[in-house]
Amino acid sequence: MSEMLRFEVISPESESYPQMIDLRLRILRLPLGLDFSPEDLEAERGNFHIVGYLKGQLVACLLLCPLSERCLKMRQVAVDSSLQGQGIGSDMIVFAEAFSREKGFSKMTLNARERVVPFYERLGYQVVSERFIEVTIPHFTMQKSLH
């Protein structure tokens, strides 16, 4: 992408956090008729929140949830619909993987919506489960070693 694209890790207390919730809601939740409960958001407080800005606007985000000392689960990956397919998601995941390695994690796992499995495969993730239904749509569990 461009040099005007930058990524950072934010906290739930950050000024950008409400924008992150809004992006996730628009891209991932509302199309499925879902919302966030206060309990959903409280449960994410211990996650790493990664956001991407393009020309100062928050346009991408994901969460990294520690599962163990060495393994993280990537969740809630979202890119503004008008910017999808331009490499922002790939760049954000590369940033998230580098951040994870710096923190000492060696494995990333995620539940990918069926339609985006090829996207994650291009980034080196492998399907490690049978197809299953999560939040009303088909998913596959995928993993990648970060070494």
C-alpha positions in Angstrom: 0.0 0.0 0.0 1.2 3.5 0.5 3.4 5.3 3.0 0.2 7.0 4.3 -0.9 3.6 5.7 0.2 3.0 9.3 -0.7 0.5 12.0 -0.6 0.7 15.7 -1.7 -1.1 18.8 -4.3 0.7 20.8 -6.1 0.2 24.2 -9.8 0.2 24.9 -9.2 3.6 26.5 -7.8 5.1 23.2 -9.7 7.8 21.3 -9.6 5.4 18.3 -11.3 2.5 20.1 -15.0 3.7 19.4 -14.0 4.0 15.7 -12.6 0.4 15.8 -15.9 -0.8 17.3 -17.9 1.0 14.7 -15.8 -0.5 11.8 -16.2 -4.0 13.2 -19.9 -3.4 13.7 -20.4 -2.2 10.1 -18.3 -4.8 8.4 -18.6 -7.9 10.5 -21.7 -7.8 12.7 -24.6 -5.8 11.3 -24.6 -7.7 8.0 -25.3 -10.8 10.1 -27.9 -9.1 12.2 -25.6 -9.0 15.2 -24.4 -6.3 17.6 -21.9 -6.1 20.5 -23.1 -6.5 24.1 -21.2 -4.7 26.9 -20.1 -8.2 28.0 -18.6 -8.9 24.5 -16.5 -5.8 24.7 -15.5 -6.3 28.3 -14.2 -9.8 27.4 -11.8 -8.2 24.8 -10.0 -5.9 27.3 -7.1 -8.4 27.6 -6.7 -8.6 23.8 -4.2 -6.7 21.7 -6.2 -4.2 19.5 -4.5 -3.4 16.2 -5.8 -0.6 13.9 -4.8 0.7 10.5 -5.0 4.3 9.5 -5.0 5.6 5.9 -4.6 9.4 5.6 -5.4 9.7 9.3 -8.7 7.7 9.1 -9.2 4.4 10.8 -9.8 1.9 8.0 -8.8 -1.5 9.3 -8.6 -3.5 12.6 -8.1 -6.8 14.2 -7.8 -8.3 17.6 -5.2 -10.7 19.0 -6.4 -12.9 21.9 -3.7 -14.7 23.8 -4.7 -18.4 24.2 -1.5 -19.5 25.9 2.1 -18.3 26.5 3.0 -19.1 22.8 -0.3 -19.0 20.9 -2.6 -16.1 19.8 -6.0 -16.2 18.2 -6.6 -13.5 15.5 -10.2 -12.3 15.6 -12.5 -9.6 14.2 -10.4 -8.7 11.1 -12.1 -5.9 9.2 -11.2 -3.5 6.4 -13.4 -0.7 5.3 -15.5 -2.1 2.5 -14.5 0.7 0.0 -10.9 -0.3 0.5 -11.0 -4.1 0.4 -8.7 -5.8 -2.1 -6.0 -3.1 -2.0 -3.6 -5.0 0.3 -4.5 -3.2 3.6 -5.7 -6.5 5.2 -2.5 -8.3 4.2 -0.3 -5.5 5.4 -2.2 -5.4 8.7 -1.7 -9.1 9.2 2.0 -8.9 8.5 2.2 -6.1 11.1 0.2 -8.3 13.6 2.5 -11.3 13.0 5.6 -9.2 13.6 4.1 -7.7 16.7 3.2 -11.2 17.9 6.8 -12.5 17.3 8.2 -9.5 19.3 5.9 -10.4 22.2 7.2 -14.0 22.1 4.3 -15.8 20.4 5.1 -18.6 18.0 1.7 -19.6 16.6 -1.3 -17.8 15.3 -4.8 -19.4 15.0 -8.0 -18.0 13.6 -11.5 -18.9 12.5 -11.9 -17.8 8.9 -15.2 -17.2 7.2 -15.3 -19.7 4.4 -15.2 -17.0 1.7 -11.9 -15.6 2.9 -10.0 -18.9 3.4 -8.0 -18.2 0.1 -6.9 -14.8 1.5 -5.4 -16.4 4.6 -3.9 -19.3 2.5 -2.0 -16.7 0.5 -0.5 -15.4 3.8 0.7 -18.9 4.8 -2.2 -20.1 7.0 -3.4 -23.7 6.7 -6.9 -25.1 7.3 -6.8 -27.4 10.4 -10.5 -28.1 10.9 -13.6 -29.3 9.2 -16.1 -26.7 8.1 -18.3 -25.4 11.0 -20.9 -22.8 11.6 -20.0 -19.7 13.8 -22.1 -16.5 14.0 -24.6 -18.1 11.5 -22.0 -18.6 8.7 -19.5 -21.3 7.6 -15.9 -21.1 9.0 -12.7 -23.1 9.1 -10.0 -23.0 11.8 -6.6 -22.0 10.3 -3.1 -21.8 11.8 0.3 -20.5 11.0 3.7 -20.9 12.7 5.3 -17.5 13.3 8.8 -18.8 13.2 
